[in-house]
Structure formats: C-alpha cells, structure tokens
Amino acid sequence: MGETAASAVGNPDCLRPRHVAIIMDGNGRWARNRGWPRLVGHRKGAERVKQIVRACPDLGVNWLTVYAFSTENWKRSTEEVLGLMSIFARYIEREAEGLAAEGVRLRFIGARGRLDAKLQRLMAGIEARTAGNSRLNLTVAINYGGRDELVRASAELGRRIAAGEIGEPTEADLADCLDTAGFPDPDLVIRTSGETRVSNFLPFQAAYAEYEFSKTLWPDFTPDHLAEILDRFGLRERRFGGA
C-alpha cells in the first residue's frame, strides 16, 4: 500500500462519511514484532496520525476523531503512561503551526483533570489557536471513556434540571452535556489491529455508526487503507431503524 491517498483507487461517486472516528490500536504490537520498545510504536503511531489528518479533507472527511488514551490506559506501566503523555505534548508543540496553517481545528474530549498541568495548558492553547479553522475538525480523545463521559454528562443534566434550565429531559438535552456537544455523530468508526471491540469509545454518539475492523496495525494504516474503507462505506445502506 502507498503512503498517500492520491494513489488510492477512490470512487468519487460513493457516499462519503462526514465524520470518521478511529480507535488507533496496535502500536505496541507493531513495535514488539520488530523487537522494539512499545513507545517506539506509539511515536510511529503519532506520525501516522499526521498523515491521516492531511489526507482527510481530500477524501471528503470533514470531522475526524481519534482515540489516543482511554480512562483504562492508566493501568499500563508508569513508564509507558509518562512516555505517552510526553508524546502528546510534543505532538501539540510541533504540529500547532502546521495544523493552524492547514485549516485544522483541534479539540480534545475526555476528563482533563488528571492530566499534567503543562499538557492541559498546551491543549487549551492549541484549541484557542485553531478555533477559527474549519477545513478539518480534528478531535483527540485523551483520558476519555464513554461511561465516564455519560456519568459526567448525567450529572450536568441533573444540575440543569434542578436549576430549571430544562424541563423533561430529551436525548438532545443529554447530548448537549457530552464532551462532543455540537459535534455531528460519527458516521463510521474504524478500529485497527484486528480487534473487534469498541472499547468504551463514543457509545452514545456512535449508536447508528457503521463499523469497520481492519487487521492492519495502526502504524501501518495508510491513507490508502482509509480510502478503501471509505469506498466500502459508500456501498452500505443506512436505514437508521427504518425499513
């Protein structure tokens, strides 16, 4: 497979998903298969994010959400967790200028309170810097868990009800309390590495998403792989419960 979407045999007539969400799995296995430390795989995975981000606008994808670190990932070794946080910080510092220039708006979802103060400042800074961009809406899930998000959203919904801000709550009211308030729901969720779990990723938002499970490890997942999946998505019939 090539490294750029330009070499893919894309079908421009296929329906394209507006919002693609990706569970980026397989960094550790990619490194282990080569006899390297897991963090080498994570660094390679961060480089892959850059390539996929650049390819999305040309592939007709306006929203991209990637799962970078889950609420369960704190169970990993201290060395790996600290290394991942360092990778996140370096990515923001190194890519801020390029993302802004390319019209990418970067936002983060997840509970930020447990993250390092410096990383939180970097996250807030790049969100502010790219707030006026619209070519691609990139969302990175850090310390994110769908169940945790729903607990936090339920608490906020209860506060709004108690304050008289809303009456009988609706799905839309709950959606407005989620980290993704104002975002379109994902049309397509991709998980790499051959695993077929959703791993607590966007359970409310992805209720009617199409799913694709790729055997390719994330560091090997190229824009061509994405283009092929998008073509297959265009052949699916989405009825949303209708006949």
PASEBA-1860 file (N, C-alpha, C; in nm, 3 decimals):
! residues 243
1> MGETAASA> 0.084/-0.119/0.000/0.000/0.000/0.000/0.088/0.124/0.000 ~ 0.045/0.229/-0.068/0.119/0.353/-0.074/0.097/0.437/0.050 ~ 0.170/0.547/0.054/0.163/0.634/0.172/0.066/0.750/0.155 ~ 0.013/0.771/0.034/-0.074/0.886/0.013/-0.205/0.842/-0.049 ~ -0.310/0.918/-0.017/-0.441/0.885/-0.070/-0.447/0.905/-0.220 ~ -0.356/0.984/-0.276/-0.358/1.011/-0.419/-0.341/0.884/-0.501 ~ -0.274/0.781/-0.441/-0.251/0.659/-0.515/-0.366/0.560/-0.500 ~ -0.464/0.594/-0.417/-0.576/0.505/-0.395/-0.675/0.513/-0.510
9> VGNPDCLR> -0.743/0.400/-0.535/-0.844/0.398/-0.639/-0.976/0.438/-0.576 ~ -0.993/0.564/-0.547/-1.114/0.612/-0.481/-1.230/0.621/-0.577 ~ -1.351/0.607/-0.525/-1.471/0.621/-0.607/-1.541/0.749/-0.565 ~ -1.529/0.857/-0.642/-1.586/0.985/-0.602/-1.737/0.986/-0.597 ~ -1.800/0.883/-0.660/-1.946/0.879/-0.662/-2.005/0.815/-0.538 ~ -1.920/0.752/-0.456/-1.969/0.687/-0.335/-2.005/0.792/-0.230 ~ -2.106/0.759/-0.149/-2.140/0.844/-0.036/-2.025/0.843/0.063 ~ -1.982/0.960/0.106/-1.871/0.970/0.199/-1.921/1.002/0.339
17> PRHVAIIM> -1.860/0.942/0.441/-1.897/0.979/0.578/-1.846/1.118/0.610 ~ -1.929/1.196/0.676/-1.888/1.329/0.717/-1.792/1.321/0.835 ~ -1.817/1.227/0.923/-1.741/1.216/1.048/-1.690/1.073/1.062 ~ -1.559/1.059/1.068/-1.494/0.929/1.088/-1.427/0.929/1.224 ~ -1.448/0.824/1.301/-1.382/0.808/1.430/-1.294/0.684/1.424 ~ -1.174/0.692/1.482/-1.079/0.582/1.471/-1.025/0.542/1.607 ~ -1.033/0.412/1.636/-0.967/0.354/1.752/-0.830/0.308/1.703 ~ -0.727/0.383/1.738/-0.593/0.360/1.684/-0.523/0.252/1.766
25> DGNGRWAR> -0.538/0.128/1.725/-0.489/0.015/1.803/-0.374/-0.055/1.730 ~ -0.280/-0.106/1.807/-0.175/-0.187/1.750/-0.035/-0.130/1.758 ~ -0.019/-0.014/1.820/0.115/0.046/1.829/0.214/-0.044/1.902 ~ 0.171/-0.099/2.016/0.259/-0.183/2.095/0.298/-0.310/2.022 ~ 0.201/-0.374/1.957/0.231/-0.497/1.883/0.323/-0.469/1.764 ~ 0.300/-0.354/1.698/0.386/-0.316/1.586/0.531/-0.308/1.632 ~ 0.555/-0.247/1.747/0.690/-0.236/1.799/0.744/-0.372/1.845 ~ 0.661/-0.448/1.915/0.705/-0.577/1.967/0.745/-0.671/1.853
33> NRGWPRLV> 0.669/-0.665/1.742/0.701/-0.751/1.627/0.839/-0.722/1.571 ~ 0.891/-0.603/1.599/1.023/-0.564/1.549/1.129/-0.567/1.658 ~ 1.090/-0.613/1.777/1.184/-0.620/1.888/1.215/-0.486/1.950 ~ 1.124/-0.391/1.937/1.148/-0.255/1.986/1.057/-0.226/2.106 ~ 1.090/-0.126/2.187/1.003/-0.087/2.300/0.868/-0.036/2.249 ~ 0.766/-0.050/2.332/0.631/-0.009/2.294/0.624/0.138/2.257 ~ 0.701/0.222/2.327/0.695/0.365/2.300/0.740/0.400/2.158 ~ 0.826/0.316/2.100/0.864/0.339/1.960/0.740/0.325/1.871
41> GHRKGAER> 0.656/0.228/1.902/0.532/0.211/1.828/0.439/0.329/1.845 ~ 0.433/0.383/1.966/0.347/0.499/1.989/0.396/0.621/1.913 ~ 0.528/0.637/1.906/0.582/0.750/1.829/0.551/0.733/1.681 ~ 0.563/0.611/1.631/0.529/0.585/1.491/0.380/0.609/1.469 ~ 0.299/0.572/1.566/0.155/0.595/1.555/0.121/0.742/1.548 ~ 0.194/0.826/1.622/0.171/0.971/1.617/0.205/1.025/1.479 ~ 0.309/0.972/1.417/0.343/1.013/1.281/0.232/0.974/1.184 ~ 0.171/0.859/1.208/0.062/0.815/1.120/-0.058/0.906/1.133
49> VKQIVRAC> -0.085/0.956/1.252/-0.196/1.049/1.270/-0.177/1.169/1.178 ~ -0.057/1.222/1.170/-0.029/1.338/1.085/-0.066/1.309/0.940 ~ -0.033/1.191/0.890/-0.062/1.157/0.750/-0.212/1.142/0.726 ~ -0.280/1.079/0.820/-0.425/1.061/0.805/-0.497/1.196/0.811 ~ -0.452/1.283/0.902/-0.513/1.416/0.913/-0.500/1.491/0.781 ~ -0.383/1.487/0.721/-0.361/1.558/0.595/-0.444/1.501/0.481 ~ -0.473/1.371/0.486/-0.547/1.307/0.378/-0.697/1.329/0.386 ~ -0.750/1.350/0.507/-0.895/1.353/0.526/-0.969/1.455/0.439
57> PDLGVNWL> -0.926/1.581/0.432/-1.003/1.676/0.352/-1.017/1.634/0.205 ~ -0.910/1.580/0.147/-0.916/1.537/0.007/-1.003/1.413/-0.010 ~ -1.026/1.339/0.098/-1.111/1.221/0.092/-1.256/1.254/0.128 ~ -1.286/1.381/0.151/-1.423/1.423/0.180/-1.463/1.409/0.325 ~ -1.366/1.389/0.414/-1.395/1.376/0.557/-1.375/1.512/0.623 ~ -1.480/1.563/0.686/-1.476/1.695/0.750/-1.449/1.688/0.900 ~ -1.480/1.572/0.959/-1.461/1.553/1.104/-1.385/1.423/1.125 ~ -1.282/1.429/1.205/-1.202/1.311/1.240/-1.182/1.310/1.391
65> TVYAFSTE> -1.220/1.200/1.454/-1.199/1.184/1.597/-1.112/1.061/1.620 ~ -1.003/1.077/1.695/-0.912/0.966/1.719/-0.901/0.938/1.868 ~ -0.894/0.811/1.902/-0.888/0.764/2.040/-0.742/0.748/2.077 ~ -0.689/0.842/2.155/-0.547/0.843/2.186/-0.514/0.778/2.319 ~ -0.599/0.798/2.421/-0.570/0.747/2.555/-0.701/0.732/2.629 ~ -0.730/0.611/2.674/-0.857/0.586/2.741/-0.844/0.597/2.892 ~ -0.956/0.602/2.960/-0.955/0.606/3.106/-0.897/0.478/3.163 ~ -0.898/0.370/3.086/-0.842/0.242/3.130/-0.691/0.233/3.106
73> NWKRSTEE> -0.638/0.320/3.022/-0.495/0.311/2.988/-0.403/0.350/3.104 ~ -0.459/0.408/3.210/-0.377/0.438/3.328/-0.326/0.310/3.393 ~ -0.383/0.196/3.359/-0.339/0.067/3.416/-0.205/0.023/3.358 ~ -0.160/0.087/3.252/-0.032/0.048/3.191/0.084/0.092/3.281 ~ 0.204/0.050/3.246/0.320/0.083/3.328/0.339/0.234/3.336 ~ 0.398/0.278/3.447/0.425/0.421/3.464/0.512/0.473/3.351 ~ 0.610/0.393/3.310/0.699/0.435/3.201/0.621/0.461/3.073 ~ 0.528/0.370/3.041/0.452/0.386/2.917/0.358/0.505/2.926
81> VLGLMSIF> 0.291/0.522/3.039/0.198/0.634/3.054/0.271/0.766/3.043 ~ 0.384/0.779/3.114/0.460/0.904/3.108/0.513/0.928/2.967 ~ 0.554/0.820/2.901/0.602/0.833/2.764/0.492/0.880/2.670 ~ 0.372/0.827/2.687/0.259/0.869/2.604/0.226/1.016/2.627 ~ 0.225/1.058/2.752/0.195/1.199/2.781/0.300/1.290/2.718 ~ 0.424/1.246/2.719/0.531/1.324/2.655/0.510/1.331/2.504 ~ 0.467/1.221/2.445/0.438/1.219/2.301/0.325/1.314/2.267 ~ 0.220/1.314/2.350/0.108/1.406/2.326/0.155/1.551/2.330
89> ARYIEREA> 0.235/1.583/2.432/0.283/1.721/2.446/0.369/1.762/2.327 ~ 0.460/1.673/2.286/0.546/1.706/2.172/0.467/1.721/2.044 ~ 0.364/1.637/2.027/0.281/1.646/1.908/0.215/1.784/1.900 ~ 0.160/1.829/2.012/0.093/1.959/2.013/0.193/2.070/1.983 ~ 0.309/2.064/2.048/0.409/2.169/2.030/0.461/2.174/1.887 ~ 0.486/2.058/1.828/0.545/2.052/1.695/0.444/2.075/1.584 ~ 0.319/2.037/1.607/0.219/2.043/1.500/0.130/2.165/1.505 ~ 0.139/2.245/1.610/0.047/2.358/1.625/0.050/2.450/1.503
97> EGLAAEGV> 0.168/2.488/1.461/0.179/2.581/1.348/0.125/2.519/1.220 ~ 0.162/2.394/1.194/0.118/2.327/1.072/-0.032/2.306/1.069 ~ -0.090/2.265/1.180/-0.235/2.244/1.186/-0.309/2.375/1.160 ~ -0.261/2.482/1.222/-0.325/2.612/1.202/-0.317/2.655/1.057 ~ -0.201/2.633/0.995/-0.183/2.674/0.856/-0.267/2.592/0.759 ~ -0.293/2.466/0.795/-0.368/2.377/0.707/-0.518/2.384/0.732 ~ -0.562/2.473/0.817/-0.705/2.491/0.839/-0.769/2.386/0.927 ~ -0.689/2.322/1.012/-0.741/2.218/1.102/-0.779/2.280/1.236
105> RLRFIGAR> -0.897/2.248/1.281/-0.939/2.287/1.416/-0.920/2.168/1.508 ~ -0.838/2.183/1.611/-0.809/2.074/1.703/-0.880/2.096/1.836 ~ -0.951/1.993/1.878/-1.017/1.994/2.009/-0.992/1.861/2.079 ~ -1.015/1.860/2.209/-0.992/1.741/2.290/-1.118/1.707/2.368 ~ -1.142/1.577/2.383/-1.251/1.530/2.468/-1.192/1.436/2.572 ~ -1.261/1.424/2.684/-1.214/1.344/2.795/-1.203/1.429/2.920 ~ -1.179/1.363/3.032/-1.166/1.432/3.161/-1.022/1.481/3.176 ~ -1.003/1.612/3.175/-0.867/1.667/3.173/-0.802/1.678/3.310
113> GRLDAKLQ> -0.882/1.671/3.416/-0.830/1.700/3.549/-0.712/1.614/3.592 ~ -0.704/1.491/3.543/-0.597/1.401/3.584/-0.469/1.421/3.502 ~ -0.477/1.499/3.396/-0.362/1.519/3.308/-0.265/1.620/3.368 ~ -0.140/1.611/3.327/-0.036/1.704/3.372/-0.076/1.847/3.338 ~ -0.045/1.939/3.428/-0.085/2.079/3.411/-0.027/2.138/3.283 ~ 0.098/2.105/3.250/0.158/2.157/3.127/0.082/2.108/3.005 ~ 0.048/1.979/3.005/-0.026/1.924/2.892/-0.162/1.992/2.880 ~ -0.228/2.016/2.992/-0.357/2.084/2.987/-0.343/2.224/2.926
121> RLMAGIEA> -0.236/2.295/2.962/-0.214/2.428/2.906/-0.189/2.421/2.755 ~ -0.112/2.322/2.713/-0.086/2.306/2.569/-0.216/2.275/2.494 ~ -0.299/2.192/2.552/-0.426/2.156/2.489/-0.515/2.279/2.474 ~ -0.528/2.356/2.581/-0.611/2.476/2.576/-0.555/2.577/2.477 ~ -0.422/2.587/2.470/-0.361/2.683/2.380/-0.386/2.652/2.234 ~ -0.370/2.524/2.195/-0.390/2.491/2.054/-0.538/2.493/2.018 ~ -0.624/2.463/2.114/-0.768/2.477/2.087/-0.802/2.622/2.054 ~ -0.747/2.715/2.133/-0.773/2.856/2.109/-0.712/2.902/1.977
129> RTAGNSRL> -0.592/2.855/1.949/-0.521/2.898/1.828/-0.591/2.853/1.700 ~ -0.652/2.734/1.705/-0.714/2.680/1.583/-0.866/2.696/1.581 ~ -0.922/2.771/1.674/-1.068/2.780/1.689/-1.138/2.833/1.565 ~ -1.070/2.913/1.485/-1.135/2.971/1.368/-1.124/2.886/1.243 ~ -1.062/2.769/1.251/-1.041/2.685/1.135/-1.160/2.592/1.111 ~ -1.178/2.550/0.986/-1.294/2.466/0.955/-1.268/2.365/0.843 ~ -1.147/2.362/0.787/-1.120/2.268/0.677/-1.133/2.124/0.726 ~ -1.083/2.098/0.846/-1.099/1.968/0.910/-1.115/1.990/1.060
137> NLTVAINY> -1.214/1.925/1.118/-1.234/1.928/1.262/-1.172/1.802/1.320 ~ -1.058/1.817/1.386/-0.987/1.705/1.446/-1.011/1.703/1.596 ~ -1.058/1.591/1.646/-1.083/1.575/1.789/-0.999/1.460/1.840 ~ -0.925/1.485/1.947/-0.841/1.383/2.008/-0.898/1.347/2.144 ~ -0.925/1.220/2.165/-0.980/1.172/2.293/-0.865/1.132/2.383 ~ -0.844/1.207/2.492/-0.738/1.180/2.589/-0.800/1.168/2.727 ~ -0.765/1.061/2.797/-0.832/1.026/2.923/-0.983/1.025/2.901 ~ -1.021/0.959/2.794/-1.162/0.951/2.756/-1.213/0.809/2.779
145> GGRDELVR> -1.333/0.801/2.833/-1.407/0.676/2.843/-1.555/0.708/2.826 ~ -1.623/0.632/2.743/-1.763/0.662/2.717/-1.850/0.658/2.841 ~ -1.826/0.561/2.928/-1.906/0.552/3.050/-1.877/0.670/3.142 ~ -1.749/0.706/3.154/-1.714/0.823/3.235/-1.780/0.948/3.179 ~ -1.779/0.963/3.048/-1.842/1.079/2.985/-1.992/1.083/3.017 ~ -2.058/0.968/3.011/-2.201/0.963/3.038/-2.232/0.995/3.184 ~ -2.145/0.953/3.275/-2.164/0.987/3.417/-2.152/1.138/3.435 ~ -2.047/1.197/3.376/-2.029/1.341/3.388/-2.143/1.419/3.322
153> ASAELGRR> -2.188/1.369/3.207/-2.298/1.435/3.136/-2.428/1.425/3.215 ~ -2.452/1.310/3.278/-2.574/1.292/3.357/-2.576/1.387/3.476 ~ -2.459/1.405/3.536/-2.451/1.498/3.649/-2.482/1.641/3.604 ~ -2.429/1.679/3.488/-2.456/1.813/3.436/-2.603/1.827/3.396 ~ -2.659/1.721/3.340/-2.801/1.725/3.302/-2.887/1.742/3.428 ~ -2.853/1.668/3.534/-2.927/1.683/3.658/-2.917/1.823/3.714 ~ -2.800/1.884/3.703/-2.784/2.022/3.751/-2.873/2.117/3.673 ~ -2.879/2.098/3.541/-2.961/2.187/3.457/-3.110/2.169/3.486
161> IAAGEIGE> -3.150/2.044/3.515/-3.290/2.021/3.551/-3.322/2.089/3.684 ~ -3.233/2.070/3.782/-3.255/2.129/3.915/-3.258/2.281/3.909 ~ -3.181/2.338/3.815/-3.177/2.484/3.801/-3.293/2.537/3.719 ~ -3.376/2.448/3.668/-3.491/2.490/3.588/-3.454/2.533/3.448 ~ -3.334/2.497/3.402/-3.292/2.536/3.268/-3.360/2.453/3.160 ~ -3.399/2.330/3.196/-3.474/2.244/3.104/-3.584/2.175/3.183 ~ -3.686/2.126/3.112/-3.794/2.055/3.176/-3.772/1.905/3.168 ~ -3.864/1.833/3.104/-3.848/1.689/3.084/-3.730/1.666/2.990
169> PTEADLAD> -3.624/1.598/3.036/-3.504/1.586/2.953/-3.525/1.498/2.831 ~ -3.455/1.531/2.725/-3.460/1.456/2.599/-3.320/1.405/2.566 ~ -3.311/1.323/2.462/-3.180/1.279/2.415/-3.094/1.398/2.376 ~ -3.156/1.496/2.314/-3.081/1.616/2.272/-3.025/1.690/2.392 ~ -3.101/1.694/2.503/-3.051/1.760/2.624/-2.928/1.688/2.678 ~ -2.931/1.553/2.677/-2.816/1.478/2.723/-2.697/1.499/2.629 ~ -2.724/1.499/2.499/-2.618/1.520/2.401/-2.549/1.654/2.422 ~ -2.625/1.754/2.464/-2.569/1.887/2.489/-2.478/1.890/2.611
177> CLDTAGFP> -2.483/1.786/2.692/-2.398/1.778/2.811/-2.274/1.692/2.789 ~ -2.264/1.630/2.674/-2.150/1.544/2.644/-2.028/1.628/2.606 ~ -1.911/1.566/2.608/-1.789/1.634/2.564/-1.800/1.678/2.418 ~ -1.881/1.607/2.342/-1.895/1.632/2.198/-2.013/1.722/2.165 ~ -2.063/1.797/2.259/-2.178/1.885/2.233/-2.151/1.972/2.111 ~ -2.246/1.970/2.018/-2.232/2.049/1.897/-2.163/1.977/1.783 ~ -2.108/1.859/1.809/-2.042/1.781/1.704/-2.145/1.694/1.633 ~ -2.126/1.665/1.505/-2.211/1.564/1.441/-2.171/1.426/1.491
185> DPDLVIRT> -2.266/1.335/1.497/-2.234/1.198/1.537/-2.144/1.133/1.431 ~ -2.056/1.041/1.472/-1.973/0.973/1.373/-2.059/0.885/1.282 ~ -2.028/0.889/1.155/-2.094/0.801/1.057/-2.024/0.667/1.048 ~ -1.894/0.668/1.075/-1.811/0.549/1.056/-1.708/0.542/1.169 ~ -1.700/0.426/1.232/-1.597/0.401/1.334/-1.505/0.291/1.282 ~ -1.377/0.318/1.283/-1.276/0.223/1.238/-1.191/0.182/1.357 ~ -1.166/0.051/1.369/-1.068/0.004/1.467/-0.960/-0.075/1.393 ~ -0.837/-0.040/1.418/-0.727/-0.111/1.355/-0.677/-0.224/1.443
193> SGETRVSN> -0.590/-0.308/1.389/-0.516/-0.415/1.457/-0.588/-0.548/1.466 ~ -0.710/-0.560/1.412/-0.780/-0.687/1.412/-0.868/-0.713/1.530 ~ -0.863/-0.628/1.632/-0.954/-0.645/1.746/-1.094/-0.601/1.707 ~ -1.195/-0.667/1.764/-1.334/-0.637/1.727/-1.415/-0.588/1.846 ~ -1.350/-0.507/1.930/-1.418/-0.444/2.043/-1.432/-0.294/2.016 ~ -1.529/-0.232/2.083/-1.545/-0.087/2.070/-1.478/-0.013/2.186 ~ -1.443/-0.084/2.292/-1.358/-0.031/2.400/-1.403/0.102/2.457 ~ -1.534/0.114/2.482/-1.584/0.229/2.558/-1.564/0.360/2.482
201> FLPFQAAY> -1.570/0.353/2.350/-1.544/0.469/2.266/-1.674/0.521/2.205 ~ -1.715/0.640/2.244/-1.830/0.710/2.189/-1.957/0.623/2.186 ~ -1.995/0.560/2.298/-2.111/0.470/2.295/-2.242/0.540/2.263 ~ -2.260/0.662/2.310/-2.383/0.737/2.281/-2.380/0.790/2.138 ~ -2.269/0.850/2.100/-2.259/0.918/1.972/-2.261/0.820/1.854 ~ -2.205/0.701/1.874/-2.189/0.605/1.764/-2.302/0.502/1.758 ~ -2.416/0.535/1.818/-2.527/0.439/1.824/-2.570/0.390/1.686 ~ -2.560/0.475/1.585/-2.600/0.437/1.449/-2.485/0.444/1.350
209> AEYEFSKT> -2.363/0.442/1.401/-2.247/0.445/1.312/-2.228/0.309/1.246 ~ -2.165/0.310/1.129/-2.116/0.189/1.067/-1.979/0.159/1.127 ~ -1.945/0.030/1.137/-1.817/-0.010/1.194/-1.733/-0.086/1.092 ~ -1.603/-0.064/1.099/-1.509/-0.136/1.014/-1.390/-0.177/1.102 ~ -1.359/-0.306/1.102/-1.248/-0.358/1.181/-1.138/-0.402/1.086 ~ -1.028/-0.329/1.089/-0.915/-0.355/1.000/-0.810/-0.438/1.072 ~ -0.751/-0.534/1.004/-0.644/-0.614/1.063/-0.511/-0.540/1.065 ~ -0.503/-0.429/0.995/-0.378/-0.353/0.987/-0.348/-0.286/1.120
217> LWPDFTPD> -0.223/-0.299/1.166/-0.182/-0.228/1.288/-0.175/-0.079/1.259 ~ -0.206/0.004/1.358/-0.219/0.147/1.334/-0.095/0.209/1.268 ~ 0.027/0.179/1.309/0.142/0.242/1.244/0.154/0.209/1.095 ~ 0.088/0.103/1.049/0.090/0.064/0.909/-0.034/0.110/0.833 ~ -0.125/0.179/0.901/-0.253/0.217/0.840/-0.234/0.346/0.760 ~ -0.238/0.335/0.629/-0.208/0.448/0.543/-0.335/0.517/0.494 ~ -0.320/0.635/0.433/-0.436/0.698/0.369/-0.502/0.610/0.263 ~ -0.425/0.523/0.199/-0.485/0.430/0.102/-0.580/0.332/0.172
225> HLAEILDR> -0.539/0.283/0.289/-0.630/0.196/0.365/-0.759/0.270/0.397 ~ -0.747/0.395/0.440/-0.865/0.475/0.473/-0.953/0.495/0.351 ~ -0.892/0.525/0.236/-0.969/0.547/0.114/-1.049/0.423/0.076 ~ -0.990/0.305/0.091/-1.061/0.182/0.058/-1.181/0.160/0.150 ~ -1.161/0.189/0.279/-1.270/0.173/0.375/-1.382/0.273/0.343 ~ -1.346/0.394/0.307/-1.448/0.494/0.273/-1.527/0.451/0.150 ~ -1.461/0.388/0.054/-1.532/0.337/-0.063/-1.632/0.229/-0.023 ~ -1.592/0.140/0.067/-1.684/0.035/0.111/-1.801/0.096/0.188
233> FGLRERRF> -1.773/0.198/0.269/-1.881/0.266/0.341/-1.985/0.317/0.242 ~ -1.942/0.370/0.129/-2.034/0.426/0.032/-2.128/0.324/-0.029 ~ -2.097/0.196/-0.015/-2.182/0.091/-0.070/-2.283/0.039/0.032 ~ -2.272/0.085/0.155/-2.364/0.038/0.258/-2.496/0.113/0.254 ~ -2.600/0.043/0.293/-2.733/0.107/0.302/-2.762/0.136/0.448 ~ -2.779/0.262/0.479/-2.801/0.303/0.618/-2.949/0.339/0.635 ~ -3.020/0.259/0.715/-3.166/0.277/0.729/-3.205/0.339/0.863 ~ -3.113/0.342/0.959/-3.141/0.401/1.090/-3.270/0.347/1.153
241> GGA> -3.291/0.218/1.141/-3.407/0.154/1.200/-3.529/0.148/1.110 ~ -3.523/0.216/0.995/-3.635/0.213/0.901/-3.633/0.088/0.814 ~ -3.741/0.068/0.740/-3.750/-0.049/0.654/-3.671/-0.028/0.526
END
